[in-house]
Amino acid sequence: MCGAISAVAQTLTLMPEDDALRDRLQGEAAVFSLAPDARPDDVIATAQGDYGRLLAVLYDAGYFGAVISIRLGEREAATLNTFDTPGGLRPIRIEIDLGRPFRFGTARVQPLPVGATLPDGFAPGAPAGTGTIQQAGQAAVDLWRDASHAKARLTGQDIVARHPDATLDVTLTVDPGPALRFGTFVVPEGAEVRAERLRAIGGLPAGAAFDPATVQRVRPRLVRTGAFNSVVVREADEPNPNGTLDIILDVEAAPQFRIGFGAEVEARDGISLEAFWLNRNVYGGAERLRFDFDLDGIGADTGGIDVGLGGRLSIPGFRRPDDTLEIFTTLERLNEVTFRSSAFELGVRRERQLRGDELVIGVGASLRFSDTEDALGSRQFRHVVIDWDVTRDRRDDPLDARDGTYAALTLRPFVGVTDNSGTGVRVTGDFRAYRAISDRLVLAGRLQFGSVLGSAQGDTPPEFLFFSGGGGTVRGQSFQSLGVDTAAGVIGGRGFVGASVELRRDVTDTIGVVGFVDVGYVSESGTFEDGDSHAGVGLGLRYRTALGPIRADIGLPVGGNPRNDFGIFIGIGQAF
């Protein structure tokens, strides 16, 4: 196969033809990247270096008997001297006779742990290649490390190419070293976080058999606290005489204090502002104390301004390395279109991370007091609330996902402690999926649902019930515009289902456009009977920044009884 590489005459020919291999070889041929006016000695030196580069690609592809010819003009590059630089070094032609592809004759690694097996590709009769050999060697070392031999290493390789039958005999030798146990978790002196807390959060079990997976979990645990700018975990170079191996930690503390601000704008529902203050290391144990302040509905045409104030103390490594204990309190005043509420909540929560941060399970309990006023009158609620929740996040980027899934499920039983405070359970779910159709096109979908069971609407705090409309549910429809119509007015429903679909298209590396459809359904019952629905459609613009994409959406209402002709939504991050 022949093809032009650049404006000057340069060709690469393979016999027999192999398009994929040709592309790899062409990419490795440095002589093809030379400028047309390159000095003769540079041309010769580069071409001579290409023999080795091309040979490495061929060996990796299983061609151990290939013949390479690199011709500069009419002469073979290997025969030229860089100190004697003749003219006439063009055209540049590379010709490769691949010969027969080799297969493994013998494929052995010795020794291996009892019962261990190597990758399928490293076996007699399988296609041979240096990449496969390297993978087999690394796999053997990893198998020994998984068996507590932390210092296992590849010590030898015997490779014989048998050209008459195109086979490759390979024997790899591994020195497993001794089986080791975890020694001391060596932490830096003078670190802002106390040594005993670093060890508790890291969770290395001193004296237990060495396990590389256990070592790999240490860094994410420490990073998760947010107390460090950098975390490096490494094994000591040499084991201790007592058969233990120390693990060494290097950390750089993050600034202890931080403040932040955020904003979101909706055309009819006003401006939302948020601010927070954070202390990353309250008592020297990576404890996090955070206060949040929120204002919603500023300048809105309906309702009033919502005010929220919350505080949360998080203690990582609580009893177990992957557990976090949280003590929280919230105080909020909601002035919504359909109700007003003042609420206070004080509670405790324990959270556990599994599989890194992919799976999070939480359980909590709180006391909640609220005074509300809606179409059903003024009421006071007093509840003991229990929360169980599970979240599984497999998105490639939480702020701008292109692939993966997200699922969150919450079960929230609540027990009334006064006569007019109902007892029941609130169930919510949020499921999202993302798929890259091409390099620039992403399909995203979201399904939300909620249900209140066991408690009548009049005995349930309005903030426990469900509405639809606004940036979090149906864009184009006004915030909380869909509820349940009663003789006294609109109240929240005990059942809710929402669905959204977006098609995201990158126009440039920083600018993207979005088309979306949102649908919402609210029912009086928690079993989704006798409800009403509405929808919204629209377009959006995205501008990517280091903090995430800036979002601007315009939505048009479809169905229902819209209070506006369109809605504009501006914020940071994708809509979901």
C-alpha positions in Angstrom: 0.0 0.0 0.0 1.4 3.4 -0.8 0.2 6.9 0.2 1.5 10.4 0.3 2.6 11.6 3.7 3.4 15.3 3.1 4.0 17.8 0.3 7.5 16.3 -0.3 7.7 12.8 -1.7 7.4 10.4 1.2 5.9 7.0 1.0 5.4 4.0 3.2 4.7 0.6 1.7 3.6 -2.6 3.5 3.6 -6.1 2.1 1.0 -7.5 2.7 -1.3 -4.6 3.2 -2.6 -3.7 6.7 -4.3 -0.3 7.1 -4.3 -0.3 10.9 -0.7 -1.3 11.2 0.3 1.2 8.5 -1.2 4.0 10.5 0.7 3.0 13.6 4.0 2.8 11.7 3.4 6.1 9.9 2.8 7.7 13.3 6.2 6.4 14.6 8.2 7.3 11.5 9.9 10.5 12.7 11.5 11.0 9.3 8.0 11.8 8.0 7.8 14.8 10.4 11.0 16.5 9.2 10.7 19.9 7.6 11.4 20.0 3.8 14.4 22.2 4.5 15.9 19.9 7.3 19.7 19.6 7.3 21.0 16.5 5.6 22.7 15.2 8.8 19.3 15.5 10.7 17.6 13.6 7.9 20.1 10.8 8.1 20.2 10.6 11.9 16.4 10.6 12.1 16.0 7.9 9.4 18.5 5.7 11.1 16.7 6.1 14.4 13.4 5.0 12.7 14.7 1.5 12.3 14.4 0.9 16.0 11.1 2.8 16.3 9.4 0.8 13.5 10.8 -2.5 14.8 9.2 -1.9 18.2 5.8 -1.4 16.5 6.3 -4.5 14.4 7.3 -6.7 17.4 4.3 -5.4 19.3 2.1 -6.5 16.4 3.7 -10.0 16.3 5.9 -9.6 13.2 9.3 -10.8 14.4 10.7 -11.6 10.9 9.9 -8.3 9.2 12.4 -6.7 6.8 12.6 -2.9 7.0 14.1 -0.7 4.2 14.4 3.1 4.6 15.7 4.7 1.5 16.8 8.3 1.2 16.9 9.1 -2.5 18.5 6.0 -3.9 20.5 4.9 -0.9 19.6 2.9 2.2 19.7 5.1 5.3 21.6 2.5 7.3 24.6 2.8 5.0 25.0 6.5 5.2 27.3 8.5 7.6 26.0 11.6 9.2 29.5 13.2 8.9 29.4 12.6 5.2 26.1 14.3 4.2 25.5 13.9 0.5 22.7 15.6 -1.4 19.8 13.8 -3.0 18.1 12.6 0.2 14.7 12.9 -1.3 12.3 11.1 -1.9 12.0 9.3 1.4 10.6 5.8 1.0 10.0 3.2 3.7 9.3 -0.4 2.5 8.4 -3.2 5.0 8.0 -6.8 4.2 6.0 -8.1 7.2 6.6 -11.7 6.7 4.4 -14.2 8.7 2.8 -13.1 12.0 4.2 -15.1 14.9 2.3 -17.1 17.5 3.4 -18.2 20.9 4.9 -21.7 21.0 5.8 -21.7 24.6 4.3 -19.1 27.0 5.3 -19.6 30.6 5.7 -17.5 33.8 7.4 -19.1 36.7 6.6 -19.2 39.5 3.0 -18.2 40.0 0.8 -18.2 43.1 -1.2 -21.4 43.6 -4.3 -21.3 41.6 -3.4 -18.1 39.7 -3.9 -17.8 35.9 -2.5 -15.3 33.4 -4.5 -13.3 30.8 -5.9 -15.5 28.0 -3.7 -13.8 25.3 -0.5 -15.2 26.7 -0.8 -18.9 25.8 0.5 -21.4 23.2 -1.0 -20.8 19.8 -2.2 -17.2 20.6 -0.9 -14.3 18.5 2.5 -13.2 19.8 3.5 -9.6 20.5 5.8 -7.7 22.9 2.8 -5.9 24.4 1.2 -9.2 25.3 4.5 -10.3 26.9 4.8 -7.1 29.0 1.1 -7.4 30.1 1.8 -11.0 31.2 4.8 -10.0 33.2 3.0 -7.2 34.9 0.0 -9.5 35.5 2.3 -12.1 37.2 3.8 -9.4 39.5 0.3 -8.1 40.3 -0.8 -11.7 41.2 2.0 -12.0 43.6 1.3 -8.6 45.1 -2.3 -9.6 45.6 -1.0 -12.6 47.5 0.9 -10.2 50.0 4.2 -10.3 48.2 4.6 -6.6 47.9 8.1 -6.6 46.5 7.5 -9.1 43.7 9.4 -8.3 40.5 10.2 -9.6 37.1 13.8 -10.9 37.1 14.3 -12.5 33.7 12.9 -13.2 30.3 13.9 -15.9 27.8 12.6 -15.1 24.3 13.4 -17.3 21.3 12.0 -16.6 17.8 11.7 -19.7 15.7 11.5 -18.3 12.1 10.8 -21.6 10.2 7.5 -22.1 11.9 6.9 -18.4 13.0 6.6 -19.2 16.7 7.9 -17.4 19.7 9.0 -19.2 22.8 8.7 -17.1 26.0 9.6 -17.9 29.5 9.3 -15.1 32.2 10.8 -15.4 35.6 9.4 -13.7 38.7 11.0 -13.3 42.1 8.0 -13.0 44.5 10.0 -12.0 47.5 8.7 -12.7 51.0 5.0 -12.4 52.1 4.7 -9.2 54.0 2.4 -7.5 56.5 1.5 -3.9 56.9 3.9 -2.1 59.2 3.7 1.5 60.3 1.6 4.1 58.5 4.3 6.8 58.5 2.7 10.3 58.6 4.5 13.6 58.2 5.6 15.4 61.4 4.0 18.8 62.1 1.1 18.2 59.7 -2.0 20.4 60.3 -4.1 17.2 60.8 -3.1 15.1 63.8 -1.2 11.9 63.2 -3.8 9.7 64.9 -6.5 11.2 62.8 -4.6 10.7 59.6 -4.2 7.0 60.5 -7.8 6.6 61.5 -9.1 8.2 58.2 -6.5 6.3 56.1 -7.5 3.0 57.7 -4.3 0.9 57.1 -4.6 -2.2 59.4 -1.2 -2.6 61.0 -0.1 -6.2 61.2 -2.6 -7.4 58.5 -1.4 -9.1 55.4 -0.3 -6.7 52.7 -3.0 -6.0 50.2 -2.5 -3.4 47.4 -6.2 -2.8 47.2 -6.1 -1.6 50.8 -3.3 0.8 50.0 -5.2 2.2 47.0 -8.2 3.1 49.2 -6.1 5.3 51.5 -5.7 8.2 49.2 -9.4 8.6 48.3 -10.3 8.5 51.9 -8.0 11.4 52.7 -8.9 13.4 49.6 -12.6 13.1 50.5 -12.1 15.1 53.6 -11.3 18.2 51.6 -8.5 19.1 54.1 -5.6 18.6 51.6 -4.4 20.0 48.3 -2.4 16.9 47.6 -2.1 13.4 49.0 0.7 10.9 48.0 0.7 7.4 49.4 3.7 5.2 48.7 5.3 2.0 49.8 8.6 2.0 51.6 11.5 0.9 49.3 12.5 -1.9 51.6 10.6 -4.2 54.0 11.5 -4.2 57.7 13.4 -7.1 59.2 10.3 -8.3 61.0 8.4 -9.0 57.7 6.4 -5.8 57.6 6.3 -3.0 55.1 5.8 0.6 56.0 3.4 2.8 54.0 4.5 6.5 53.8 2.1 9.4 53.5 2.9 12.9 52.2 0.3 15.6 52.3 -0.1 19.2 51.6 -2.8 20.9 53.6 -5.5 23.0 51.9 -6.2 26.5 53.2 -8.2 26.0 56.4 -10.9 28.6 55.6 -12.9 29.1 52.5 -15.9 31.2 51.4 -18.0 30.8 48.3 -20.9 32.3 46.4 -23.3 31.2 43.7 -26.2 32.5 41.7 -29.0 31.3 39.4 -31.5 33.4 37.5 -35.0 32.5 36.3 -37.0 35.0 34.3 -40.2 34.9 36.3 -39.1 33.1 39.5 -36.4 35.5 40.4 -32.8 35.3 41.4 -31.3 32.7 43.8 -28.2 33.5 45.8 -26.1 31.2 47.9 -23.1 31.7 50.1 -21.1 29.5 52.4 -18.3 29.6 54.9 -16.1 26.6 55.5 -13.6 25.5 58.1 -11.8 22.4 56.8 -10.0 21.4 60.0 -11.9 22.5 63.0 -10.2 20.5 65.8 -7.1 19.3 64.0 -8.8 16.1 62.9 -10.0 17.1 59.3 -13.4 17.9 60.8 -15.4 20.2 58.4 -17.7 22.9 59.7 -19.8 24.6 57.0 -22.5 27.3 57.2 -24.8 27.9 54.2 -27.0 30.9 53.6 -29.6 30.9 50.7 -31.9 33.5 49.3 -34.4 32.4 46.6 -37.1 34.2 44.7 -35.5 37.7 44.7 -37.5 39.9 42.3 -40.0 37.1 41.6 -43.5 38.0 40.4 -45.1 35.4 42.7 -44.6 34.3 46.2 -41.8 36.0 48.2 -38.2 35.6 49.2 -37.2 32.2 50.7 -34.5 32.3 53.3 -32.4 29.4 54.5 -29.6 29.0 57.0 -27.8 25.7 57.7 -24.8 24.4 59.6 -23.1 21.1 59.3 -20.2 19.5 61.3 -18.7 16.5 59.5 -16.3 14.1 61.2 -14.5 11.7 58.8 -13.2 8.3 59.8 -15.9 8.0 62.5 -15.3 4.5 64.0 -14.5 3.2 60.4 -12.3 4.7 57.8 -15.1 5.0 55.2 -17.7 6.4 57.7 -18.5 10.1 58.2 -20.6 11.4 61.1 -22.6 14.6 60.5 -24.4 16.8 63.0 -26.6 19.3 61.2 -29.2 22.0 61.7 -31.3 24.0 59.3 -33.5 27.0 59.7 -35.7 28.1 56.8 -38.5 30.5 55.9 -40.3 29.5 52.7 -42.7 32.0 51.0 -44.0 30.0 48.1 -46.9 30.6 45.7 -49.1 28.1 47.4 -47.8 28.0 51.0 -45.7 29.7 53.7 -43.6 27.8 56.2 -41.1 28.4 58.9 -39.1 25.3 59.9 -36.3 24.2 62.2 -34.5 20.9 62.0 -31.7 19.4 64.2 -30.3 16.0 63.4 -27.5 13.5 63.1 -26.4 11.4 60.1 -23.9 8.7 59.4 -22.7 8.1 55.9 -20.6 5.3 54.4 -18.7 5.4 51.1 -18.3 2.1 49.3 -16.3 1.3 46.1 -14.5 4.6 46.5 -17.1 7.3 46.2 -19.2 5.5 43.7 -21.7 4.1 46.3 -22.8 6.1 49.3 -25.2 4.9 52.0 -26.6 7.1 54.7 -28.9 6.9 57.7 -30.0 9.7 59.9 -32.5 10.9 62.5 -33.7 14.4 63.2 -36.3 16.5 65.1 -38.3 18.8 62.9 -40.6 21.7 63.8 -42.6 23.7 61.3 -45.3 26.3 61.3 -47.2 26.5 58.0 -50.0 28.3 56.2 -51.6 27.2 53.0 -55.0 26.7 51.4 -55.9 24.3 54.3 -55.2 26.9 57.0 -52.5 27.5 59.6 -51.0 24.4 61.3 -48.1 23.4 63.4 -46.1 20.2 62.8 -43.8 18.3 65.1 -42.0 15.3 63.7 -39.3 12.7 64.4 -37.8 12.0 61.0 -35.7 9.0 60.0 -33.7 9.1 56.7 -32.3 6.1 54.7 -30.7 7.0 51.4 -28.4 5.3 48.8 -26.6 7.1 46.0 -24.7 5.5 43.2 -22.8 7.9 41.0 -21.0 6.4 37.9 -20.8 9.7 35.9 -17.6 10.6 34.2 -18.1 14.2 35.3 -20.8 15.3 37.8 -20.9 18.9 36.4 -20.9 18.0 32.7 -21.5 14.2 32.3 -21.0 12.6 28.9 -21.2 9.0 30.0 -22.5 7.0 32.9 -25.4 6.9 35.3 -26.6 8.4 38.5 -29.2 7.0 40.9 -30.4 8.2 44.3 -33.1 6.7 46.4 -34.4 8.1 49.7 -36.7 6.5 52.2 -37.9 9.0 54.8 -40.3 7.8 57.5 -41.7 10.6 59.7 -43.6 10.2 63.0 -45.9 12.9 64.2 -45.6 13.8 67.9 -48.6 16.0 68.1 -52.3 15.3 67.2 -52.3 17.1 63.8 -48.9 15.8 62.7 -49.3 12.8 60.5 -47.2 9.7 60.4 -46.1 8.2 57.1 -43.2 7.8 54.8 -41.8 9.9 52.0 -40.1 8.1 49.1 -38.1 10.0 46.4 -35.9 8.8 43.5 -33.7 10.5 41.0 -32.2 8.5 38.1 -30.1 9.9 35.3 -28.3 8.4 32.3 -25.8 9.8 29.8 -24.5 8.5 26.5 -22.1 10.0 24.1 -23.5 9.3 20.6 -20.4 10.9 19.0 -17.5 13.0 20.1 -19.7 16.1 20.1 -23.2 14.7 20.7 -24.6 13.6 24.1 -28.0 12.2 24.9 -29.0 12.7 28.6 -32.2 11.6 30.4 -33.6 12.0 33.8 -36.5 10.4 35.7 -37.7 11.7 39.1 -40.5 10.4 41.3 -41.8 11.1 44.8 -44.6 9.6 46.9 -46.0 10.3 50.4 -47.8 7.3 51.9 -49.7 6.9 55.2 -50.2 10.5 56.0 -53.2 12.6 54.8 -52.4 15.8 52.9 -53.8 18.0 55.7 -51.5 16.2 58.2 -48.4 16.4 56.1 -46.1 19.5 56.1 -46.5 21.3 52.7 -42.7 21.1 52.1 -43.1 17.3 52.2 -45.6 17.4 49.4 -44.8 17.7 45.7 -45.2 20.4 43.0 -43.9 20.7 39.5 -42.6 23.6 37.4 -39.4 25.5 37.4 -35.7 24.9 36.7 -35.5 21.6 38.7 -38.5 19.9 37.1 -40.2 21.5 34.1 -38.5 24.4 32.4 -40.9 26.8 30.7 -43.5 26.3 33.4 -43.5 28.6 36.4 -42.0 27.4 39.7 -44.4 25.1 41.6 -47.2 26.0 39.1 -48.6 22.4 39.1 -50.1 21.0 42.3 -53.5 19.7 43.4 -56.6 21.9 43.0 -58.9 22.0 46.0 -61.9 24.1 46.9 -59.7 26.2 49.1 -56.9 26.5 46.6 -53.8 24.7 45.3 -51.8 22.4 47.6 -49.0 20.0 47.0 -49.6 16.4 45.8 -48.6 13.2 47.5 -47.4 11.8 44.2 -45.0 13.2 41.6 -43.3 12.0 38.4 -40.9 14.1 36.3 -39.0 13.2 33.2 -36.4 15.2 31.1 -34.5 14.5 27.9 -31.7 16.6 26.6 -29.7 16.4 23.4 -26.4 18.2 23.9 -24.2 19.3 20.9 -20.8 20.8 21.2 -20.3 23.6 18.6 -16.7 24.3 19.7 -14.5 23.2 22.6 -16.1 25.8 24.9 -19.6 26.4 23.4 -22.5 24.0 23.2 -26.2 24.0 22.4 -29.0 21.9 24.0 -32.5 21.0 23.1 -34.7 19.7 25.8 -38.2 18.3 26.7 -39.4 18.3 30.3 -42.6 16.6 31.6 -44.1 16.8 35.1 -47.1 15.0 36.7 -48.6 15.6 40.2 -51.3 13.5 41.8 -53.3 13.9 45.0 -52.6 10.3 46.0 -49.2 8.7 46.8 -50.1 5.9 44.3 -50.1 8.4 41.4 -53.9 8.3 40.7 -56.0 11.2 39.5 -53.3 13.6 38.6 -52.5 16.4 36.1 -49.5 16.9 33.9 -47.7 19.7 32.1 -44.6 20.0 29.9 -42.0 22.3 28.6 -39.7 22.4 25.6 -36.8 24.7 24.8 -33.3 25.4 23.8 -30.2 26.2 25.8 -26.7 27.5 25.4 -23.6 26.2 27.3 -20.2 27.9 27.9 -17.6 25.7 29.5 -15.4 27.1 32.2 -12.9 25.7 34.7 -15.8 25.7 37.3 -18.2 23.9 34.9 -20.5 24.9 32.1 -22.4 28.2 32.4 -26.0 27.3 31.5 -28.7 29.5 29.9 -32.0 27.9 28.9 -35.2 29.3 27.5 -38.3 27.1 27.9 -41.8 27.3 26.5 -44.7 25.8 28.4 -46.7 23.0 26.8 -50.1 22.0 28.3 -51.3 22.7 31.8 -52.3 26.2 32.8 -49.1 28.2 32.3 -48.7 31.5 34.1 -46.1 32.8 31.7 -45.3 32.6 28.0 -41.7 31.4 28.5 -39.0 31.0 31.2 -35.3 31.8 31.2 -32.9 29.9 33.4 -29.3 30.7 34.1 -26.9 28.9 36.3 -23.6 26.9 36.6 -23.5 23.2 35.6 -25.8 21.2 33.4 -29.5 21.2 34.3 -28.9 17.6 35.5 
